[in-house]
Amino acid sequence: MSESLDTEKLEREVKEMYDGVAESADSEFHFEMGRDLAERLGYDPRDLEYVPDPAIESFAGVGYHFDLARLEAGETVLDLGSGSGMDLFVAGLHVTETGTVTGVDMTDAQVEKARELASDNGFHNVRVRHGYIEDLPFEDASFDAVVSNGVINLSAEKQQVFEEAHRVLKPGGRLAVSDIISEQQMPESIKSDADLWAACIGGAAQIDSYTDIIQMAGFEVEEVRENPGYEFISERAANACQKYGVKSVTVRATN
């Protein structure tokens, strides 16, 4: 984390940006959103047929990780930074009505939207909590799997995020996350820029550091793969990505 980053400002920027994602999916952001992005990243169109359209329209993920999560019927799943619910509903389909999926998000508009979509579309196995991924409101060993998509890079306390994920996973549980990393150390001017943090760039850890943090939290990293179908769309974000090797990866780890 940048020593000069104002974490309170960062939280405000992130909440403001993702309030906008929830409420105005057709606005301009640093990143792409929607069905075309989801299918390009690897989401099965057959799954998307059952996901509420407003959740797909607000989808701002950076990869596909459900093949690595290997969810099964009857399992309990936690989604870190669940947004408007796209991944909640996909996970809900995979675990069937015999399983449960819980999302946690700090953005009021996202939580409200996901709850309404779950209720209005019959996803009785999906629930959403307001909270922070650095301090999860769940007991130890509560979940079979933890997933996350393009969110952990937004946290200034990544080590704590992975420690919390490890804490709430059952023995033998697995972590499957898609996130933004960098190949090179980024300069202070980017790391201290709250807008670029909120855009998923400023907080990107170098890949070796990222996997080290996961392992230090108690996980065994089993697979890391790049997601070539993802790219930022604003000129400012794209320039930073090109210069510092910012890209999307998907990671599977077990405890």
Backbone as a ProteinNet text record, in pm:
[ID]
protein_1_A
[PRIMARY]
MSESLDTEKLEREVKEMYDGVAESADSEFHFEMGRDLAERLGYDPRDLEYVPDPAIESFAGVGYHFDLARLEAGETVLDLGSGSGMDLFVAGLHVTETGTVTGVDMTDAQVEKARELASDNGFHNVRVRHGYIEDLPFEDASFDAVVSNGVINLSAEKQQVFEEAHRVLKPGGRLAVSDIISEQQMPESIKSDADLWAACIGGAAQIDSYTDIIQMAGFEVEEVRENPGYEFISERAANACQKYGVKSVTVRATN
[TERTIARY]
83.9	0	87.1	48.1	119.7	105.2	218.3	214	138.3	130.6	63.2	-81.8	-129.8	-268.4	-361.9	-457.5	-560.9	-667.7	-666.2	-756.2	-902.6	-929.7	-1068.4	-1117.1	-1030.4	-1066.6	-1084.1	-997.2	-1008.7	-1145.3	-1186.6	-1315.9	-1428.7	-1421.5	-1525.1	-1527.2	-1408.6	-1399.1	-1455.8	-1419.8	-1468.4	-1619.8	-1672.3	-1817	-1889.4	-1834.8	-1898.7	-1898.1	-1782.4	-1773.3	-1868.1	-1876.5	-1957.7	-2104.2	-2135.7	-2273.9	-2317.7	-2228.7	-2257.3	-2274.3	-2193.1	-2205.7	-2343	-2389.1	-2518	-2633.5	-2622.1	-2735.2	-2737.1	-2619	-2611.6	-2512.7	-2553.4	-2462.5	-2417	-2491	-2455.1	-2366	-2322.1	-2229.5	-2089.6	-2000.1	-1863.7	-1774.6	-1702.8	-1608.8	-1474.4	-1373.4	-1242.9	-1248.5	-1351.5	-1358.8	-1487.1	-1483.5	-1599.4	-1696	-1821.1	-1923	-2017.8	-2093.3	-2203.6	-2184.5	-2284.7	-2290.9	-2175.6	-2143.5	-2036	-1905.8	-1876.6	-1756.5	-1764	-1876.1	-1889.7	-1865.8	-1926.4	-1909.7	-1766.3	-1703	-1564.2	-1469.5	-1502.7	-1418.8	-1438.2	-1548.7	-1567.8	-1697.2	-1783.8	-1912.9	-1996.7	-2063.1	-2145.7	-2275.3	-2303.7	-2428.6	-2552.1	-2542.2	-2657.3	-2682.9	-2575.2	-2592.7	-2652.3	-2603.5	-2647.2	-2795.3	-2851.4	-2993.6	-3078.8	-3023.7	-3098.6	-3061.1	-2963.6	-2920.2	-3001.6	-3054	-3131.8	-3052.6	-3115.9	-3047.4	-2982	-3045.8	-2979.8	-2848.1	-2836.4	-2710.3	-2602.9	-2641.4	-2545.9	-2501.2	-2595.9	-2562.8	-2463.1	-2468	-2377.3	-2254.9	-2237	-2121.2	-1993.5	-1900.7	-1773.4	-1656.4	-1672.1	-1566.8	-1448.3	-1341.4	-1218.3	-1174.4	-1251.9	-1214.1	-1325.5	-1297.5	-1391.6	-1322.3	-1386.6	-1319.8	-1405.7	-1526.3	-1612.8	-1565.9	-1491.4	-1436.2	-1332.1	-1258.5	-1159.1	-1222.8	-1334.1	-1403.3	-1465.5	-1510.4	-1567	-1677	-1774	-1883.6	-1972.9	-2025.3	-2111.2	-2242.7	-2343.4	-2474.7	-2463.2	-2533.1	-2537.4	-2428.4	-2334.4	-2223.8	-2261.1	-2179.8	-2194.3	-2081.8	-2118.1	-2022.7	-2029.9	-1913.7	-1905.7	-1843.3	-1906.9	-1855.4	-1809.8	-1680.2	-1622.8	-1639.3	-1710.3	-1735.9	-1835.6	-1954.8	-2050.3	-2123.3	-2110.3	-2167.6	-2317.5	-2361.4	-2504.2	-2552.3	-2463.4	-2506.9	-2483.1	-2416.2	-2394.3	-2334.3	-2222.5	-2158.3	-2237.2	-2314	-2401.4	-2500.4	-2558.2	-2661.1	-2600.1	-2482.9	-2415.9	-2380.6	-2325.4	-2292.6	-2418.3	-2527.3	-2652.8	-2702.7	-2682.2	-2718.8	-2633.9	-2503.8	-2411.5	-2434.3	-2467.4	-2486.4	-2629.5	-2717	-2858.6	-2930.7	-3058.6	-3137.6	-3098.6	-3016.4	-2970.5	-2851	-2788.6	-2675.4	-2712.6	-2616.9	-2640.3	-2521.7	-2552.6	-2450	-2470.2	-2363.6	-2369.4	-2274.7	-2322.6	-2237.8	-2212.5	-2096.8	-2066.7	-2011.7	-2065	-2023.1	-2039.9	-1951.7	-1957.8	-2038.7	-2085.3	-2154.6	-2305.1	-2370.4	-2513.2	-2597.4	-2571.6	-2653.4	-2638.7	-2517.9	-2496.1	-2569.9	-2559.4	-2626	-2777	-2832.4	-2976.3	-3021.5	-2945	-2982.3	-2976.4	-2869.9	-2855.5	-2967	-3000.2	-3107.9	-3240.7	-3270.3	-3396.1	-3401.3	-3289.9	-3287.3	-3302.7	-3239.2	-3252.4	-3397.5	-3459.6	-3598.3	-3694.7	-3675.9	-3769.9	-3757.5	-3643.3	-3620.3	-3610.3	-3654.1	-3666.7	-3537.2	-3431.8	-3305.6	-3308.9	-3381.8	-3399.4	-3273.3	-3177.4	-3052.2	-2943	-2978.4	-2880.9	-2916.3	-2813.3	-2832.4	-2714.8	-2735.3	-2631.6	-2618.7	-2494.5	-2466	-2388.4	-2418.1	-2335.5	-2216.7	-2095.3	-1976.5	-1849.9	-1737.8	-1606	-1532	-1466.3	-1396.8	-1273.9	-1229.4	-1117.2	-1162.1	-1292.4	-1346.5	-1480.9	-1477.5	-1598.2	-1689.9	-1818.9	-1914.8	-1964.5	-1870.2	-1906.4	-1816.3	-1867.8	-1791.8	-1685.7	-1589.8	-1485.3	-1547.7	-1480.8	-1517.1	-1664.4	-1710.9	-1851.6	-1879.9	-1776.7	-1800.7	-1713.1	-1768.6	-1691.2	-1600	-1641.9	-1563.8	-1579.9	-1473.4	-1475.1	-1436.4	-1516.7	-1487.3	-1484.1	-1422.1	-1418.7	-1377.5	-1427.7	-1400.5	-1370.8	-1242.7	-1201.6	-1219.5	-1210.7	-1240.6	-1122.5	-1047.6	-942.1	-836.5	-811.4	-714.1	-758.6	-888.3	-938.8	-905.8	-868.2	-840.9	-696.6	-679.9	-545.7	-488.4	-567.7	-524.8	-545.3	-473.7	-493.8	-459.3	-353.3	-316.1	-431.6	-494.8	-607.1	-725	-746.6	-856	-836.2	-715.9	-691.3	-690.2	-644.9	-651.1	-795.7	-882.2	-1023.5	-1087.2	-1051	-1103.4	-1062.8	-938.2	-889.5	-964	-989.9	-1057.9	-1198.8	-1272.6	-1413.1	-1430.4	-1322.6	-1331.5	-1322.5	-1399	-1388.9	-1255.9	-1206.4	-1085.7	-1105	-1006.7	-1016.5	-1092.6	-1134	-1206.2	-1115.3	-1175.3	-1092.7	-1131.5	-1032.6	-1044.2	-1027.6	-1118.3	-1106.1	-1137.9	-1035.1	-1053	-995.9	-1062.4	-1008.2	-974.7	-858.6	-816.1	-717.3	-685.3	-591.3	-455.7	-351.7	-214.3	-126.8	-2.3	90.5	219.5	288	417.6	531.1	511.1	614.7	561.5	653	616.5	571.5	455	403.8	453.5	466.5	519.1	420.9	471.7	389.5	274.3	296.2	192.5	66.9	81.9	-33.4	-84.6	6.4	-34	-106.3	-80.8	-145.5	-266.6	-304.1	-416.6	-544.3	-633.1	-753.3	-843	-845.4	-929.1	-879	-746.8	-692	-701.3	-701.2	-731.8	-874.4	-966.7	-1107.5	-1130.3	-1043.7	-1053.8	-984.3	-935.8	-871.4	-726.5	-664.2	-526.6	-427	-453.1	-356.1	-324.1	-420.8	-399.5	-350.2	-320.9	-275.3	-139	-130.7	-3.7	72.6	205.8	283.4	247.5	248.3	196.4	267.8	399	469.6	429	415	371.1	229.7	145.4	4.8	-5.6	64.2	57	127	230.8	297	200.4	122.3	25.7	-77.3	-123.4	-220.4	-160.8	-36.3	28.6	55	91.7	115.8	-11.6	-125.6	-253.1	-290	-212.7	-235.8	-282.3	-292.8	-337.7	-221.2	-254.7	-162	-212.5	-133.8	-174.1	-155.1	-262.1	-259.1	-253.7	-310.8	-312.4	-323	-247.7	-257.4	-262.4	-362.1	-369.9	-409.1	-362.2	-396.4	-531.7	-597.3	-726.9	-711.3	-675.7	-648.1	-769.5	-889.3	-1009	-1043	-957.6	-990.4	-895.6	-952.5	-870.2	-947	-872	-934.4	-963.6	-1063.3	-1107.6	-1080	-1062	-1029.8	-883.6	-853	-715.7	-618.2	-657.9	-569.3	-538.1	-641.6	-621.5	-541.5	-572.7	-503	-354.5	-321.3	-180.5	-105.1	-166	-102	-82.5	-181.9	-172.1	-58.3	-49.6	54	193.2	208.6	340	388	297	337.8	291.5	239.9	201.7	85.2	-12	-130.5	-221.8	-265.2	-346.9	-432	-521	-611.9	-561.2	-574.7	-540.6	-650.3	-657.1	-745.2	-660.3	-689.1	-607.9	-697.4	-651.3	-715.8	-618.6	-669.4	-588	-674.2	-611	-684	-619.8	-699.9	-644.4	-634.2
-119.3	0	123.9	223.9	350.3	421.4	471.8	542.4	673.4	729.1	857.4	842.8	718.9	698.2	731.3	814.5	849.7	740.3	647.9	532.5	572.5	678.3	724.3	780	854.1	904.2	788.9	688.5	570.9	505	486.1	422.6	504.6	637.5	723	710.4	709.5	698.9	565.7	458.2	326.3	318.7	365.3	361	444.5	563.4	650.3	586.6	527.6	467	348.8	264.2	143.8	167.8	278.8	325.2	355.5	420.5	451.9	328.1	225.9	99.8	37.7	43.8	-15.3	62.6	195.8	279.9	323	330.2	380.8	298	176.4	84.2	135.1	232.2	283.3	407.1	445	557.5	515.9	612.7	583.7	560.2	446.3	412.1	376.8	354.3	312.9	171	95.4	-46.3	-77.9	-189.7	-238.6	-310	-318.3	-386.4	-462	-555.9	-614.7	-755.2	-798	-935.7	-970	-880.3	-910.5	-937.8	-856.4	-878	-1013.2	-1043.5	-1168.9	-1290	-1289.5	-1404.1	-1412.9	-1298.7	-1300.2	-1354.7	-1329.4	-1378.1	-1526.3	-1584.1	-1727.5	-1770.9	-1676.6	-1715.3	-1789.1	-1894.4	-1976.9	-1901.9	-1877.3	-1808.8	-1879.5	-2011.8	-2086.3	-2047.6	-2019.4	-1969.8	-1829.3	-1747.1	-1607.3	-1593.5	-1694	-1689.1	-1685.3	-1736.4	-1742	-1629.4	-1547.4	-1436.5	-1312.3	-1240.7	-1119.3	-1019.5	-966.1	-874.6	-755.4	-692.8	-578.8	-615.4	-739.1	-782.9	-798.2	-850	-865.1	-728.2	-636.2	-501.9	-431.4	-458.8	-396.6	-481.7	-591.8	-678.6	-605.6	-596.9	-529	-616.9	-748.1	-841.5	-835.6	-905.6	-901.5	-1039	-1143.2	-1277.5	-1375.7	-1503.4	-1611.6	-1713.5	-1751.8	-1840.2	-1958.2	-1971.3	-2077.9	-2216.7	-2225.3	-2355.7	-2399.9	-2303	-2336.7	-2353.1	-2285.9	-2299.7	-2438	-2494.8	-2630.4	-2645.8	-2557.6	-2560.2	-2680.7	-2736.1	-2853.1	-2826.5	-2902.1	-2888.2	-2904.5	-2817	-2827.4	-2752.5	-2691.8	-2624	-2482.4	-2430.1	-2292.8	-2208.7	-2094.9	-2012.8	-1869	-1804	-1663	-1586.9	-1475.8	-1389	-1257.5	-1229.2	-1106.9	-992.4	-888.6	-776.1	-815.3	-854.6	-921.2	-827.8	-696.3	-602.3	-619.8	-607	-617.6	-761.4	-857.8	-995.1	-1092.5	-1050.2	-1141.1	-1275.1	-1269.2	-1393.5	-1465.8	-1392.5	-1457.4	-1549.4	-1498.8	-1576.3	-1693.2	-1672.8	-1784.1	-1892.6	-1851.5	-1948.6	-2017.6	-1941	-1998.9	-2109.2	-2090.9	-2195	-2320.1	-2300.3	-2413.8	-2495	-2429	-2504.2	-2554.3	-2511.3	-2546.3	-2498.1	-2528.4	-2483.8	-2552.8	-2657.6	-2726	-2656.7	-2563.2	-2488.7	-2345	-2268.5	-2127.3	-2044.4	-1921.6	-1827.9	-1697.4	-1648.8	-1524.9	-1423.2	-1303.5	-1196.2	-1095.1	-1031.1	-921.3	-805.6	-685.5	-567.7	-445.3	-345.8	-225.5	-113.1	-133	-27.2	-43.2	54.2	43.5	15.4	88.7	72.7	-67.3	-122.7	-258.1	-360.8	-348.2	-443.2	-439.1	-320	-305.9	-365.3	-338.1	-389.3	-541.7	-600	-745.5	-811.8	-753.7	-810.3	-808	-697.3	-685.8	-784.7	-798	-890.4	-1035.1	-1069.5	-1205.4	-1233.8	-1138.6	-1156.5	-1161.3	-1070	-1058.7	-1173.7	-1242.9	-1347	-1487.7	-1502.6	-1635.7	-1703.5	-1625.9	-1685.4	-1692.9	-1791.8	-1804.1	-1853.9	-1903.8	-1951.6	-1844.6	-1721.3	-1610.8	-1507.4	-1465.8	-1359.2	-1262.5	-1140	-1037.1	-962.2	-946.7	-872.7	-746.1	-639.7	-519.6	-538.3	-517	-535.3	-514.8	-537.1	-515.3	-647.3	-665.2	-792.1	-807	-698.8	-705.3	-748.3	-749.9	-782.1	-850.5	-975.7	-1046.7	-1077.8	-1054.8	-1077.1	-1221.3	-1317.3	-1458.2	-1534.9	-1647.8	-1730.7	-1811.9	-1862.6	-1947	-2068.5	-2113.8	-2238.4	-2242	-2135.4	-2124.7	-2163.1	-2166.8	-2181.2	-2289.1	-2350.7	-2448.4	-2380.2	-2264.5	-2194.1	-2044.2	-1970.4	-1824.2	-1781.3	-1694.3	-1642.6	-1489.8	-1430.2	-1284.3	-1247.7	-1132.3	-1094.5	-945.3	-912.8	-775	-682.8	-736.4	-657.4	-646.5	-754.9	-754.5	-649.4	-621.8	-516.6	-380.2	-363.1	-235.9	-214.7	-322.1	-312.2	-269.3	-180.1	-139.9	-239	-339.1	-437.9	-578.8	-611.4	-739.9	-858.3	-846.8	-956.8	-991	-889.1	-911	-973.7	-934.8	-993.9	-1144.8	-1185.8	-1329.4	-1404.8	-1340.7	-1404.9	-1427.6	-1329.7	-1345.1	-1453.7	-1457.9	-1563.7	-1700.8	-1712.4	-1839.5	-1875.6	-1776.7	-1800.3	-1855.6	-1801.1	-1841.6	-1966.4	-2014.5	-2137.1	-2260.4	-2361.7	-2490.5	-2557.3	-2648.3	-2724.2	-2792.3	-2776.4	-2832.9	-2745.7	-2627.9	-2535.5	-2473.5	-2405.1	-2347	-2201.6	-2131.8	-1991.5	-1982.3	-1911.8	-1890.7	-1744.4	-1669.2	-1525.2	-1481.2	-1384.1	-1312.2	-1172.1	-1120.8	-992.4	-926.1	-800.8	-723.1	-720.5	-753.6	-751.4	-671	-649.6	-580.2	-660.5	-641.5	-706.2	-624	-492.5	-403.7	-323	-279.9	-191.8	-58.2	-11.7	114.6	232.5	348.4	465.2	518.1	598.3	655	737.8	801.5	886.8	808.9	680.9	595.8	529.3	480.1	409.6	500.2	630.4	724	793.5	752.2	813	733.8	791	719.2	683.3	768.4	739.7	615.5	602.9	485	361.2	378.7	265.3	218.2	311.6	276.1	212.7	245.9	188.5	53.6	0.1	-132.7	-132.1	-15.5	-9.8	22.8	132.2	179.1	78.2	-8.8	-107.1	-241.1	-253.2	-381.5	-418.7	-536.3	-585.7	-657.6	-662.3	-742.7	-889.6	-967	-1102.7	-1189.1	-1179.6	-1260.7	-1221.1	-1091.1	-1042.1	-1088.9	-1087.9	-1127.4	-1273.1	-1362	-1503	-1528.2	-1450.9	-1464	-1428.5	-1322.6	-1280.4	-1390.8	-1453.3	-1562	-1677.3	-1711.5	-1822.8	-1789.5	-1664.1	-1624.4	-1630	-1619.3	-1628.7	-1772.2	-1869.7	-2009.4	-2095.3	-2037	-2111.5	-2176.5	-2275.3	-2331.4	-2292.5	-2212.3	-2168.6	-2284.4	-2321.3	-2436	-2397.8	-2283.2	-2244	-2092.8	-2037.2	-1895.8	-1887.4	-1820.9	-1807.3	-1664.5	-1620.4	-1487.6	-1489.6	-1373.3	-1358	-1261.6	-1312.8	-1224.6	-1148.7	-1188.1	-1121.3	-993.1	-953.2	-834	-719.2	-598.7	-479.7	-357.5	-256.2	-131.2	-47.3	40.2	110.4	260.2	322.4	465.1	483.9	595.3	618.8	623.4	688.2	699.6	563.3	480.2	347.5	258.7	265.1	181.7	216.6	343.6	384.4	329.1	334.3	280.8	130.4	62.3	-82.6	-120.3	-49.6	-79.7	-55.1	50.9	88.6	-3.7	-50.6	-127.2	-272.8	-316.6	-456.2	-494.2	-403.4	-433.8	-527.6	-635.3	-733.2	-812.1	-892	-973.1	-1117.1	-1174.4	-1314.6	-1381	-1512.8	-1591.6	-1689.2	-1700.8	-1781.9	-1880.4	-2004.2	-2104.3	-2141.9	-2146.5	-2186.5	-2267	-2351	-2432.6	-2414.8	-2442.3	-2435.3	-2573.2
0	0	0	-74	-76.5	57.5	110.5	238.1	227.4	106	88.6	44.1	33.7	-7.7	107.6	81.6	178.5	172.5	269.1	261.6	277.7	353.6	365.3	232.4	163.9	31.6	-65.5	-54.3	-140.4	-122.6	1.5	25.8	-34.5	-20.5	-79	-230.3	-293.2	-439	-487.3	-417.8	-458.1	-444.3	-331.5	-311.9	-417.1	-445.7	-544.4	-682.9	-720	-852.8	-865.9	-762.7	-775	-741.3	-673.9	-672.3	-815.1	-889.6	-1029.2	-1113.8	-1088.1	-1161.2	-1136.8	-1011.7	-977.4	-1037.5	-1037.6	-1073.5	-1219.9	-1283.8	-1421.2	-1501.4	-1537	-1605.2	-1741.4	-1799.2	-1930.8	-1922.6	-1801.5	-1787	-1831.3	-1844.3	-1885.9	-1764.8	-1766.4	-1661.1	-1725.6	-1639.7	-1691.4	-1749.9	-1712.7	-1745.6	-1821.7	-1892.4	-1966.7	-1872.6	-1913.1	-1834.1	-1927.1	-1869.5	-1942.8	-1997.3	-2075.8	-2125.8	-2220.4	-2312.7	-2406.9	-2332.8	-2231.9	-2151.2	-2081.8	-2019.8	-1946.2	-2036.1	-2153.2	-2242.7	-2294.3	-2321.4	-2367.9	-2260.4	-2134.2	-2025	-1997.7	-2048	-2031.5	-1967.5	-1931.8	-1873.8	-1977.6	-1932.6	-2019.7	-2051.3	-2178.9	-2214.2	-2159.8	-2140.9	-2086.5	-1941.6	-1865.5	-1728.8	-1729.7	-1821.1	-1823.7	-1857.3	-1922.4	-1953.4	-1826.2	-1716.5	-1591.3	-1494.7	-1532.1	-1447.4	-1481.9	-1383.5	-1412.6	-1497	-1600.4	-1692	-1621.7	-1521.5	-1456.5	-1388.7	-1340.8	-1280.9	-1388.1	-1504.1	-1613.3	-1664	-1675.2	-1724.2	-1632.9	-1502.5	-1406.7	-1377.7	-1451.2	-1430	-1469.4	-1374.6	-1399.9	-1357.7	-1376.8	-1339.7	-1434.2	-1396.1	-1475.4	-1523.1	-1491	-1533.3	-1505.9	-1531.1	-1505.1	-1416.7	-1307.4	-1211.4	-1167.3	-1221.1	-1172.1	-1214.7	-1324.6	-1360.5	-1257.6	-1201.3	-1098.8	-961	-937.1	-808.8	-793.8	-906.2	-907.7	-802.3	-808.9	-713.1	-738	-630.3	-639	-567.4	-605.7	-543.5	-392.8	-319.9	-175.1	-101.2	-173.4	-106.5	-61.6	30.5	78.9	18.5	-41.3	-115.3	-65.5	-55.9	-20.7	-136.6	-176.3	-282.8	-220	-228.1	-172.3	-270.8	-230	-319	-425.3	-383.4	-473.1	-567.7	-549.4	-644.2	-663.7	-787.9	-818.3	-829	-811.4	-796	-908.9	-1015.8	-1128.4	-1084	-1011.1	-969.6	-861.9	-782.2	-684.5	-755.1	-862.6	-931.7	-1009.5	-1068.3	-1135.7	-1034	-920.5	-815.5	-765.1	-752.7	-707.6	-799.5	-929.3	-1024.8	-1004.7	-977.9	-967.1	-840.1	-729.8	-604.8	-591.8	-679.9	-684.9	-558.7	-549.7	-434.6	-305.4	-316	-194.7	-132	-203.7	-151	-121.7	-70.8	-41.8	-89.7	-131.3	-174.9	-98.5	-38.6	37.9	-22.6	-45.5	-93.6	16.4	11.3	103.5	21.1	44.9	-30.7	58.6	39.7	123.8	60.3	-62.8	-135.7	-122.5	-61	-30.6	-154.4	-263.7	-383.4	-442.9	-436.4	-488.9	-404.6	-272.9	-183.4	-204	-210.1	-228.2	-361.1	-467.4	-599	-602.3	-547.9	-548.8	-468.2	-353.4	-271.6	-346.2	-410.9	-483.8	-599.6	-671.4	-784.4	-738.7	-627.2	-574.3	-535.8	-466.7	-422.9	-540.3	-635.8	-747.4	-847.1	-847.1	-947.2	-888.2	-764.8	-707.8	-666.9	-645.1	-598.8	-445.2	-394.4	-250.3	-180.7	-257.7	-198.3	-198	-232.9	-238.2	-132.3	-56.1	42.3	32	73.3	60.8	192.8	239.3	361.2	328.7	401.4	391.7	484.3	432.4	514.7	434.8	502.2	443	429.9	316.6	293.3	382.4	444.4	538.8	678.3	703.1	835.1	815.7	777.1	735.7	854.5	838.3	947.2	954.6	950.9	950	1046.4	1094	1185.9	1111.2	1185.5	1128.6	1059.1	953.9	885.1	845.5	781.8	743.7	598.7	513	368.8	306.8	201	123	22.3	-27.6	-130	-112.9	-143.8	-147.5	-288	-348	-481.5	-476	-575.6	-585	-726.4	-773.8	-912.6	-923.5	-938.1	-961.9	-843.1	-722.5	-603	-506.8	-488.8	-387	-417	-545.6	-579.9	-529	-500.9	-450.7	-303.4	-234.2	-91.6	-65.9	31.4	74.1	175.1	215.3	314.9	259.6	152.9	84.4	173.8	253.1	342.1	435.7	488.5	579.2	506.9	381.7	303.5	290.4	253.4	233.7	366.8	472.5	604.1	646.6	619.8	650.7	564.8	437.3	349.5	401.5	444.3	498	626.2	709.1	837	817.6	721.6	706.7	621	561.1	481.5	570.8	535	602.4	566.8	649.9	614	478.7	391	256.9	160.1	205.7	117.9	13.9	-82.3	-188.1	-214.6	-267.4	-305	-456	-523	-667.6	-695	-736.3	-754.4	-888.9	-947.7	-1062.7	-1014.3	-1055.6	-1003.2	-1098	-1067.1	-1147.3	-1078.7	-1153.6	-1101.1	-1198.1	-1159.5	-1248.3	-1260.4	-1371.3	-1390.6	-1330.7	-1322.1	-1271	-1153.3	-1067.5	-957.6	-1014.8	-971	-1022.2	-939.3	-1000.4	-929.4	-826.2	-735.1	-628.9	-684.5	-800.2	-858.4	-893	-926	-955.8	-829	-744.3	-622.9	-525.1	-531.1	-439.1	-500.4	-621.7	-692.6	-661.6	-580.7	-538.5	-656.6	-759.9	-876.4	-949.5	-963.6	-1030.1	-941.2	-809.3	-721.3	-748.2	-748.5	-768.5	-904.9	-1000.8	-1134.9	-1146.4	-1033.1	-1027.3	-1073.8	-1084.7	-1134.9	-1024.3	-951.9	-852.8	-745.3	-712.2	-607.1	-655.2	-783.5	-837.8	-781.4	-721.4	-668.5	-779	-764.7	-858.9	-838	-944.3	-939.1	-835.5	-824.8	-725.3	-584.6	-562.3	-431.4	-401.4	-503.1	-486.2	-441.2	-509	-470.8	-337.7	-307.4	-176.7	-63.5	-85.1	16.6	40.1	-67.4	-55.3	25.7	-4.6	65.1	211.8	240.4	378.3	461.9	395.8	466.7	500.5	450.6	482.5	367.7	248.4	131.2	56.7	-21.9	-120.8	-259.8	-331.3	-465	-562.4	-631.6	-721.7	-868.7	-902.9	-1045	-1057.6	-1151.9	-1188	-1339.2	-1393.3	-1538.6	-1575.6	-1690.2	-1738.5	-1808.8	-1809.1	-1875.6	-1992.8	-2110.3	-2224	-2275	-2235.1	-2284.7	-2211.9	-2114.7	-2036.9	-2068.7	-2081.9	-2099.2	-2051.2	-2006.2	-1965.3	-2089.7	-2079.5	-2199.2	-2198.9	-2082.7	-2084.2	-2123.4	-2187.9	-2234.2	-2117.8	-2008.2	-1893.3	-1833.6	-1818.4	-1762.1	-1856.9	-1985.7	-2083.4	-2089.5	-2079.7	-2082	-1961.8	-1844.4	-1724.1	-1736.4	-1793.2	-1810.1	-1903.5	-2014.8	-2112.8	-2055.6	-1980.1	-1929.1	-1818.3	-1733.8	-1615.3	-1617.8	-1730.7	-1742.7	-1653.7	-1639.6	-1558.8	-1638.8	-1576.9	-1647.2	-1550	-1604	-1524.9	-1514.9	-1394.6	-1373.7	-1291.7	-1299.9	-1216.5	-1137.3	-1007.8	-916.7	-843.7	-833.2	-747.9	-636.5	-514.3	-400	-304.7	-225.2	-127.4	10	112.2	247.4	308.2
[MASK]
+++++++++++++++++++++++++++++++++++++++++++++++++++++++++++++++++++++++++++++++++++++++++++++++++++++++++++++++++++++++++++++++++++++++++++++++++++++++++++++++++++++++++++++++++++++++++++++++++++++++++++++++++++++++++++++++++++++++++++++++++++++++++++++++

